Amino acid sequence: MIGDNLPAVIYYPLEKISTKNELEVISTFAKDSDVKFAHIESVVVNPFKALDLDNGVIILKNIHANLTRLNIHTFEQLYLFCKENHYSTDWANY
């Protein structure tokens, strides 16, 4: 599957990409349909951040489906999910 060899599956907000390496990681996807914008704090718990680009990350669609299925809605829940699944938590530093 596309992205299987990537070191992280949860990425930085697009406007925060600062290095060529970060851009290369995101550009390894074959098409835009492989990834999806995910809210860090979901619209369910914080509707006022629904359109805030700083409240989101670009992730693989299957990861987004897992977040939805597990009812992950808060920063803390997302952070714990990433730690438990060995995903990058670099997004939390922004």
Secondary structure, DSSP 8 states (H G I E B T S, - for coil): -TTTT-S-SB---GGG--SHHHHHHHTTSSSGGGEEEEESS-TTT-GGGTT-GGGEEEEEHHHHHHHHHTT--SHHHHHHHHHHTT---GGGG-
